[in-house]
Amino acid sequence: MFSLIFALLTISLLLTLAYRNDTVSNSASLFSGILIVATVLGLLLPVNGILVTFIATGALSSLLFSIPALRQQWISRPTLKLLRNILPPISDTEREAIDAGTVWWDGELFSGKPDWQKLRSSPAPSLNEEEQAFLDGPTNELCRMSDLWKINHDWNTLPSHLIQFVRENGFLGMIIPRRYGGLEFSAIAQSEVLLRLSNTGSGVSYLVGVPNSLGPGELLIKYGTQKQKDYYLPRLANGKEIPCFALTAPNAGSDATSLTDTGVVEKGVWKGKEVIGMRLNFCKRYITLAPIATLIGLAFRLQDPDGLIGDITDYGITCALIPRDIEGLQIGRRHLPIGDTFLNGPIQGEDVFVPLDFIIGGKDMAGKGWRMLVNCLSVGRAVTLPTTGTVVSKRSLMGTSAYANLRQQFGVPIARFEGIQKPLARIAGFSYIVNAARLQTIQAVVNGEKPSVPSAIIKYHCTEMGRQATLDAMDIHGGKAIMKGPKNYITPLFESIPVGITVEGANILTRNLMIFGQGAIRAHPYVLQEMQLAQAERPDPDLFDQTLSAHIGFSIRNIVRSLVLGLGIVKASEANSHPRLQPYYQQLNRLSSVFAMTADIAMLGLGARLKFREMLSARLGDMLSMLYLSSMVIKHHEDANCEDSEWPIVQWSLDYLLYEYQMAFSQFIENFPVRIAARFLKLTAFPLGQSFKAPKDKLVQQVVSTISTNSKARQRLLEGIYEEQVPHNPLTEVNQVFLHMLNIQPLQQKLRDAIKAGHLSKRHGQALIDHALEKAIISTDEAKQLSAFETQLATIIAVDDFDESELIRIPYEDDTTRDVPENKTTAKAGVYTQEKAREKTPQKEPWLKAS
């Protein structure tokens, strides 16, 4: 009995030390003290010899770790030698991708012990007066001017008056500093502008979004020479130049490092003088805005076989600015992307000769294009595509929550059917999650961060949740959603979301390779330094020993924290938080330790092979993502002072995310090949069993009830959407009819009560209103209100129909002057291409003709 008590006391002390992350030296001292006591007691009392042996072994092991000379000889040096032998070399492009951006909240989650004050101290996202005025002024005006049905169906292109308005009102210069004539808006403002423009469809949104994302403008601001900035940035800001960026090639999509497009350094003639320049040959596709671009940002591999500019023969990826009217450049034909009409097309070039100073940043930036791109992408990917996911979620929520309460089946609004309530609640929950993640991550950008891993997380999950929201919206609307026409506000979202899923790193690649693959190296507190030390030409054994020792202590702490918090021995809550959020803070603290422990064991168990076990890596990425998204939900809720009305939606969101974390962990454990480690992880992470449940039915009903009224929660969820009542804004129309219904509900209830009491016979629509007026159940004014609503409701329930002649597209005619230069190329289209060459030069689109 005494031995058992002594053993429990010893284990408790060790767990306390590990939980507190005490040093190895302190642990060794404690073990040694226990050993002395145990030895004495072993002589005086019946202490079990096995226990003494266990303690002695632990003390000796701890001493081995605490004495630097012994630790280096028996642990650090062998580990260093092993890593140097097994780690694959990191290429320059991989290193630049890893180094891109900064470590922000993702680093806290990898720590296993997140410092919530770091997140909570970030200010709530907001706009300044100038940004708000731009939203209420030019942005709303652009929405009024844009008729999505005509753009998509009648014209199948962007009309010139919209393009001209965008150019003249500074939309293309939102990221450009004021000293160059730009608006210099915050990333929050850029996102809010794109959100407001969702009413116009992808065509206008991409016209505005692309120049303000990854492209010539951002690259010039960060890397351009002063001469390049002085010339191009004012022209981009005032719309004289329309930029695009040509990166993707037929055999180099997500793997941009495999570009076959080349630029060979050679001497040539430029404006009558012999200069050293580049002979470019390239074939690009999927280039947004290419058909109307006047300035092309071009990515290619720069080669210098004759050593004209240095000792390097293959510089690698380089970025340059190419004017549209350069000889040998071919633009003109268009791709036809799925969904909303947006301008996209191929760009080809054969023997295009330009001087070296066309390189962005000049000759000194030759070969540094990949670094430039990944650094810019770490910011740009946090804005445009997460906003796209937010757009489709918010618009799906507005339309579906309104329609489900207006549309009746069997005399009951379909929002009351439980089969409808589950997907309707999911739309609401996903809308809250993606909006919280968008705003909080972009606010980090405003604060100066370049959150490369978080931007990958929200790019993937915002677009995927947006896709599910549109699927749910389609299902709930039924036939209303599948009949295309000016009244249909769901189908354009459904058709266009695959674009966001595919671009800027396809979602399959982002989930399977990037989120954890980049995060494990970039955000882990020790892994990157260990890799760099192991692969150094002359590694520093002392520094490696210190790093490895700290990593071992870090791993032990997270194992113990996972177990202790999982058993409920300690409650790791967050001070000064709302009581409703305390349990979620506790669970997220615990699951952060579980994630850190799982990541370490996965990397230890599989080593470099984990890079190729994409399904396992994806599940680790899912665990990290659920932690991140949950954090953003909590922060977003706290920014609203924990508004009571939105709590059901917040609770649904957090319950869903924690359950998804648990599912990802379970699937990882089931498939992890090191079975002993898998069993250890399962026992340590969930010692009392897996307790997280999907949102309960009662909570689902509360969410639907919340969004079925004009609550503060619903209003906040729908913030940012263009809500002016104009003829070509059917989404606002259905929402206004829904709000009208809420206002006349007392009158409708009066009619139901009269029917129930036998004062009115059961009738429907206008017949019931007339009958009630005849019986003096309602007044004349009340009858007018009810009749007006019935007329509005009939308009909402109706779908579009067409004469055959209306379904035939007529070529778009444009007589408006446009500053889009003619192609002056003499090259045949498709000469330098890996696809089948075209037999003749394509005709220009009508809207490319100069008047």
N, C-alpha and C positions, 0 to 999 in steps of 0.2 A: 504493500500500500504506500509506504514511504517512497519507494522507488518511482511509483506512478506519479505521485504528487511532485516529486523532484523533477521528473521528466517533463510534466506539463509546465512547471515553472520555467524550466530551461527553454522550452519551445516558445513560451509566451515572450520571454525576454528577447529571443532571437527574432521573432516576428515583429516586435516593437522596434528593434533596431533597423530591420529591413524596411519597415513601413515608413520610418522617419528618414530613411536614406542615409543612415549613419555611415561613417567611413569604415573601410576594411580594418584599419588599425584599431579602432574602437571595438569592433567585433572581435578581433583577435584578443584584445585585452580582457574583454568580458569572458570569452571562452577559456582563456588561461585561468582567470579567477575562479570560474566554475569548476575547472579541472582540479585546482588545488583543494577547493571545498569538497568536491566529490571524492578526492583521494583520502582526505582526512576522515570524511564521513564513512568512507568504505572501510576504514580501519576500526571505526567506533560503532557504526550502525550498519544494519543489513541493507546497504545500497547495492542494487543489482550491478554485477560486474559488467554486463553488456552495456548498461547505461554509461558507466565510467569509460568504457571503450569508445562508445559513440561520441561522448564529449571530448575525449582525448583526440580522436580523429578529426573532429571539427576544429579543435584548437590548433592542431598542427596544420590543417589546411588553411585556416585563417592566417596563421603566421607566415605560411608560404606566400599568401597574397600581400601581406603587410610589409614584408622585407623586400625592398626594391631589387636587390641583387638576386635573390632567390626567384622572385617573380619573373624577372627578365629571363633568367636562365631556363626555367622550367615551363613558363607559360607564354610570355610575350614573344620571345625570339622564335620558338617553334610556330606560333600562330602567324607571325609575320612571314616566315618562310613559306608556310602553307598558302597564305593568301597570294603571295607573289607567284606561286606556281599555278593556282587554280583560277585566279581572276582573269577574265578576258581583257585585253587592252581596251581602253576607252578611246574611241576615235575623237578627232577634233570636233566633228559635228555633234557627237553625243555629248562631249564635254560642254560645248556651247549651249546645247539645249538644257542640260542640267543646271548650268550656271545662270540661265535666263531668269529674270525676275527676282523677287525677294521672298523671303519666308515670313509669313504672317500668322494668321490663326491656325493654319495647317501645322506649323511647328509646335504650337501649344497642344494640339490634339495628339501629335506624335510623342509628346513628352510623357503622356500618361498622367499628367497632373496639371491640367490647363489653368492658367491664370485668368480667371474670368474678368478681372478688373481691366485687363488689357483690351478686351472686347467691349465691355460696358462703358469704358471711357471715351469710345469713339462717338462723335456727335451724331445726332439723328440726321439722315439725309434731308437736304432742303435746297431750295432755289433762291437766288438773290432776285432783287426787283427787276433787273434788266433781263434775266433769263425768263422770269414769269411773264414779263411784257412781251417777249418774243413768242412765247407759247400762245398767249392770248391774242396776239396781233398776227404776224405773218403765218404762223403755223396754222391757226384756225382758218385764216383766209385760204391757205393752200388746200385745207380739207374741204372748204366750201366749193372750191373750183374743181375738185376731183370727183369724177363720176366713175366708180370702179367698174360698173357693168359695161359702160362704153369703152373704157380702157381695155378690159379683158375680152369683150365680145365684138363690139362694133369696129374697133380700131386695131386691136391686137398690138398696140404699141403705145408709147407715151406721146401725147400731143405736144407740139412745140410750145404752146403757150404755158404749159405747166413747167417744162424744162426751163423756159426763159424766166419764169417767176422764181424758180429755185435759184437760178444763177444770179439774178438781180437783187435778191433779198438776203444774201449772205449764208444760205443754207450749206453751201459747199465749204465754208470757212469757219465752222464752229470750233474746230480745234486749233486754228491758226491764231497766233498772238496778235494783240491789237496793234502793235507797232508795225505789223505788215498788213493791216487793214482787216484782220479777221475778228471774229466775235470773242474768241478765247473763253468759250463756255466751259463749265465744269463737266466732268464725265456724267454726273447726275443729270444735268440739263440736256446733254446729248441723248441720253437714254429716254428722257421724258418727251423730247421732241419726236423721237422715233415711235414712242408709244402713242402719242397723240395722232401721228400720221398713219396709224394702223387703219384708219378709216379709208385711206386712199389706196390700200393694197401694197403689195410688195414692190410694184414698179416704182412708185414715188419714194417709198421707204428706202429702197436700195440705192436710188439716185442720190438720196441724202446721206445714207448710212455709209456707203462704201468710201467716198472721199474722206470721211471723218473717222475711218477705221484704218486697218492696215493698208497703206498705199503711199503714193508719192508725198502727200502732205506730211504725214507723221514721220516718214523717213527723212524728209528734208529738215524738219524741225529738229530732229535728234542728231542727224549725221551729216546734213548738207554743208557744203562750204558756204562762207558768207556771201559769195557772189551768187551761188545758186539760190540761197534763201532770198536775197534782195530782188532777184529777177522773178522767180517762180511763185513765191508765197503770196505776194500781192495779186498776181494773176489768178491764182487758185482761190483766194479769198473773195475777189469780186466776180468770179464766175467766167472770166475770159478763158480759162482753161478748165476743161472737164477731165479729171484724171481717172485712170484705171490702173490695176496692177496685174501684170501677166506673169503668173508663177506656174500654174498647172500645165503640164505637158501630157501627151498621150500615154507615156509609160512612166510618168513621175507625178502621181497625184499626192497622196499623203506622204509618200517618200520623196520629198523634194530634193533630197541629196542625190537622187539618181537622175537628175536633169541631164538630158543629152543636148540641150540647146547650148551653143558655143559662141564664144567671142574670142577671136584669135588676134593677138597684138601684131600689128604690121604697119608699114608705112603706106600712106595713101594721100590722096588729094582732097582737101577740104576747103571750099571757097577759094579755089585757085592756088592754094599753097600746100606744099608737101608737109604732112604732120604725122606723128606717131598716133595711131588710133586703134580701133577694134573692128574686125570684120565679123559681123553678127549673122548667124543663121539659126533660126528658131521656128518652132511650131507650137503654138499655145491654144488651149481651148478652155471653155467654161469661164471666160473672162467677162465679169459683170461690168457693164457700161462700155465695153469695147466698141459697139456700133456707133456711139456718139463721142467717144473719148478724143480729146485733142492732145493729151499728154499721157504716154504709156510708161509706167514703171515696169522695167523688164528684169527678170532674174535669169541668169545664164552662168555657165562655167567659163571662166576666163583662163586662157592659155597663152603662154609666151614662149613658144618653141625656140625663138632666135635670141632670147634674152635681151630684148630691146628695153625693158624697164627694170630688170633685176635678175637675180640668180634663180628665181623660181620659174619652173616651166608650167606648172599647173596650179594656179592660184585658188581655184575652187569657185564656189558660188559668189557672184558679184551682182550688184544692182545698179541699174543705170536708168536715166530718163531719156526717152526717145520721143521727139515730136511726131505727130501723126503724119505730116506731109513729107517725111524723110523718104528718099528714094529707096525702093526695095521693100518697103513695109506694105503689107496687104491687110486691109480691114474692109468689111462691107457686108458680108453675109451674117446671118444670125442663127444662134441656137433657138430652140423653142422649149424653154424650161416648163416643167410641170407647174400647174397652179396659176397664180396671178401672173400677168404679163410683166416681165422685167427684161431690160435690154441686156443681152448676153451673147457672146459670140467668139469665134476663133480669131487669132492674130497670127500672121505668118510673116517671116522675113527671110529674104534670100540676098546674101552678099550686101547687107546693110553696113555701110562704113560710117563710123562716127569717131570724133576725137576722144581721147582718154578722159577729158574733163566732163564728159557726159556721165561718168560714174558718179553716183551719189556719194558725196564726200570727197570726190577727186581721186587721183591715183593712189593716195595713201589708204583708201578703203577698198582697194582691189582685193578680192578674195574674202572679204568680211561680210558678205551679204547674208550668209546664214545666221551669223550672230545678230545682225541688224533685224532680220525677220523674226527670229524667236523672241528677241527682247520686245519688239513692238507687239507681237502676237500675245504676249503675256498680259498686256493691258487691253488691247483691242478685243480679244476674245471674251473679256469680262463684260463688254458693253453691248455689242450689236446683237449677237445671237441669244444671250439670255433675255434681252428685251423682246426678241421675237417669240421666245417661249412664253414670256409674260403676256404678250399681246394676245396670243391665241387662247391662253387660259382665261384672261380677264373677259375677253369678248365672248368666249364660250359660256362663261358664268353669267354675264349680263343677259345674253339672249335666252339661255336655257332656264335660268331661274325665273325669268319673266314668263316665257312661253309655257313652262310646266304648271304655272299657277293660272294661266289664262285658258289653256286647252283642257276641256273637260271630256271625260269618258265615263259613260254610265252615270252622268249627272254629277261627277266628282272631279275636281281638278287633278290632273295626273300626278302632281307633286305629292299627293297624299298616298299614292300607291307605293308600297315598300320596295317593289321592284324598280321603281324610278328613283326612290330616295337614295339608294346606295350609290349609283353613279353620279347623282346630283351632288351628294355630299363629297364625293371624290373630286369633282370639278372644283368645288369650293376649297377643299383642303389643298389641292395641288396649286390652285391660284394663290393661296396664302403663302405656301412654301416657296414657289418660284419668285413671287414678288419680294418676299423677305430676303431671299438669297441674292436676287438682283441688286436691290437697293443697298444692302449692307456690304456686299463685295465691291460695288462701285464706289461706295463711300470710302472704302479702304484705298482705292485708287486716288480719290480726291485727297486723302491724307498723305499721299506720297508713296504708297505701296505699289508693287508690280506683282500681284498675286498669281503666279503662273499656275500653281497646282489648284487653288480655288477657282481660277478662271476655267480650267478644264472640267472641274466638278460641275460648275453651274452651266457651262455650255452643254454638257451631256444631259444633266438631269432636268434643266429648264426646258430644253427642247423635247425630251422624252415625256415629261409630265404634260407638256403642251400637246403632244401628239395624243396621249391618252384622253386628255380633256376634250379634244375635238371628236374623238371616237365616241365618247360618252354623249357629247352633244348631238352628234348625228343619230345615235340610237334613240335618244329621248325625243328628238324632233320627228323622227320617222319620215313619212312622205314629204313633210314640209322641207326637210333638208336635202332631199335628193332631186327635187325639181329646181333646176337652175333658172336664174332670172334676177332682175333688179331687187326683188324682195328677199332673196336668199342671203342671209348674213353668216351662215355656217359653212357652206360648201367651199368658199374661197379659202377659209382657214384650213379646212381638211385637205384641200388639194395642194396647198403651199407649204405645209409644215415639213414634208420630206426634204425640201431644200435646206432648211435649217439643220435637219438631222445629218445631212451629207457634207456640207461645206465646212471649211476651216478645221479640218481633222474630222473625218467621218466618225460617227458615234461609236461604231464597233471598235475602231482603233483607239478612240479616246478612253473608253471604259477598260479595254483589255490591256492596253500598253501604257497609257500615259498617266492616269490618275495615281495609281500606286507605284508604277514603274518609275515615274519621275519623282513622286512624293517620297518614296522610301529612301531615295538617295539625297534629294534636295532638302526635305523637311526633317529627317531623322537627325537627332542631335550629334550622332557620332559616325554614322556609316560613311558619309562622304569624306570626312577627314581620314578615316581608316583606309579607304580606297586610295586616296591621294598619296598617303604615306607608303602604302604597300607598292604602289606603282611608280614611286619616285626613283630616279636613277640611283640616288644615294639616300635611302630612307633613314630618318632619325630614330634610332631604337628607343631613346628615352621618351621622345614625344609619343611614339606609338605605344609604348608601355603605359604612359599616363592616360592616353585616349582609350586603350583597351580596358584598363582597370576601371575607368569611369563608366564605360559601356557595360561591363559586367555588373557593377553596382546598380546601374540604371535598370538592367534586366531583372535583377533580383528584387529590386524595389517594386517593379510593376507586377511581378508574379505574386508577391506578398500582398500588395494593394488589391489586386484582383480577387484574391482569396478572402482577405479580411472584409473588403467591402461587399463581396458576394455573400458572405455569411451574415452580413448585417451587424458585425461587431462594432463597426464605426460608421457613422453617417457623415459622408463628405458633402455637406451642404454649402450654400453660398450666402454669406452675410448680406443683409439689407435687400434681399430679394423678396418678391411677393410670396406669401405662404403657399399659394397654388403651384408656384414654380419650384418650390424646394425639393419635392420628390424627383423632379426631372433633372435638376442640377445634380442631385445625388447619383442618379443613374448614369448621367453623362460623364461624371467624374469616374465612376467605376468602369464604364465601357471604354473610356479613353485608356485606362490602364490595361484593360483586356486587349484592346487593339494594339497597343505598344508591345505587350507581351507576345501576342500572336504574330505580329510582324517580325519581331526578333527571332522567334523560334522558326518561322517560315524561312527566313534568310539563312539561319544557321543550318536548318535541316536540308535545304535544297541548294544553297549557295547560288552560283551563277545559273544553275538550271531553272531557278524561279523565273528568270527573264523569259523563258520559253514556255513556261506553264501558264499560259494566258488565262485559262479559266480560273485557276487559283488566284492569280494576280488580280483578276477582275473582281473576285469576291472580297479580297482585301481592300480593293478600291471602293467597293460598295460599303464596306464597314466604315471607312474613312469618310465617305460621302454622307452617310446617314448621320454621323457625328457632326459634320460640318453644317448640314442643312438644319439639323435640330438646333444648333447654336444660333444660326441666323434667325430661325423662328422665334426663339426666346428673346433675342436682342430686338427684333422688330416689334414684338408684343410689349416689351418694356419701353420702347420709344413712344408707344401710344399710352403710356402710364397704366399698362395692364387693363385696358378698357374691358369692362365686364361683358359687354354684348358680344365681343369677339372670342371670348374664352372657349365656347364649344368648338369653334373652328381651330383655335390654337391647340386645344387638347386632342382633337382628331388628328391634327398634323403631327404632333409629338408622338402619340400612340402609334400612328402608322409608321413613322420613321424608326422608332425603337424596335418595332416588330420586324421591319425589314432588315435592320442591323442583325437581329437574332437569326433571321433566315439566312443571311449571307454567312454568318459565323457557322451555322449548322452545316451548310453545304460545303464550306471550306473544310470543316472537320471530317465530314464524310468522305472527302476525296483527297485528303492530305496523305501522301504515300508513307510517311514515317508514322506508323500506327501507334507506337508507344507515345510519341510526342502528341499525337492527336488525342489520345485518351487523357493524357496529362492536361492538355489545354481545356478539354471539356470539363474535367473535374474542377480545375482551378477557376475557370471563368464563370461557370454556373454550378457551384457546389450544391445548391438547393434545387436545381432543375431550372429549366427555361420557363420564365414566368411572364414574359411579355406577350400580350394578346393584341390581335388586330382590333381596331375601333369597334366598340360594341354597338348593337342595333339602337339602343336608347340614345347613344351619343350621335349616331347618324341622324336620327329624327330631330335631335336638338339643332344640329347644323342646318338641316333643311328648313326648320322653323325660323332660324336666324336669317337665312337668305330669302325667305318668303315674305319678309316685311321690309320696309324702308329703314332698316336699322342702321346704327352707326357702323356696325361691322360690315354690312353690305356696301354702304357708301365708301368705306375705306378700301374695300377689296376692288372697287370699280374706279378708284381715283386714277386720273390720267387719260381715260378714254374720251375721245371727242364726242360730246353729247348735244351739240346743237341740232335743232330740228330743221333739217333741209331735205328736199325731196329724195336725194340719193343716199340717205343715211338710215336704212331700214332697221339697224340695230337699236338706234335711239328711239325709233318709232315704236318698236315692240316694248321697250322699257317704259316709255311714256304711257302707253296703254295699261301696262301693269301698275304703274303708280296711280293712274286714274281709277283702276279697279280697287286699289286699296282705299281710295277716298270714298267710293260709293258702296263699300261693303256694308255699312249700316242700312242702306236702302235695299240692297239685295237680301240682307237678313230679314228685313221687314216683310219682303215678299215670301220668303221661306216660312216665316212664322205664320203668315196668313194662310198659306197652303196647308200647313200642319194643323191649324185651327179649323179648317174647313171653310174659311171665308172666300178662298179662291180655289178654282179648279186647277189641276196641274196642267200647265202649258209652258211653252218655251219662247224665248226671245221676245220679239215685239208683240206677239199675241198676248203674252203674259203681262207685259207693261200696259197694254191697252185695257186688258181685263181689270188690272189693279186700279187704273185711273177711273174706269167706269164704276167700280165698286167704292171709290173714294178711299181706297187704302193708301194711295199716294197722291201728292199734289201735282198740279200741272208742271211746276218747275222740276219736281223730282222725276216726273215722267220724261221730261226733256233730257235730264242728266242720264237717265238709264238708256234712253234711245240713242243718245250720242255715243255712249259706251258700246252699245250693241253694233253700231255702224263701224266704230273703230275695231272692235273685236273681229268682225267679219273680214275686215281688211287684213288683219294680222293672220287669221287662219287661212286666208286665200293663198294660192300659189300662182306663179306666172304662167301664162300661156301665150302662144305666138302664132301669127300667120306664117306660112312657109317662107314668104318673101323676107320676113324679119330675121330669119335664121341664116340668111346668106350674107357673108361678110363682104363688105365693099372696100376696095383698097383705100387706105388713108391718104387724103389729099391735104397738102400743107402749103399754104401760100405765104406763111409767116417767115420773115427774114431770120435766119439762124446762123450764128457764127461758128459753123462747123465746116472746116476746110475740105475741099475735094481730096480724094486719094490721088497722089501724083506718082504712084508707082508704075513701073513698066513690067514688073515681074508678074508672071502668071500665078493665079491662086493655086496653092497646094504644091508648088514645086519642091519646097523643102519640108516634107511631111512624112510621117510614118504611116499615114493612112492613105487610102486610094486617092491619087491626084485627080483633080477636076479637069475636065477637058477644055473648059474655057473660063475666062475671067468672069466672075459673077457680076450681075447687075447691082447697082447701088439701090438701097431702099429709097422710096420716093421722098421720105423725110430727110434724106441726106443731101438732096440737091440744093445747091445754093440758089437763092432767088435772084 
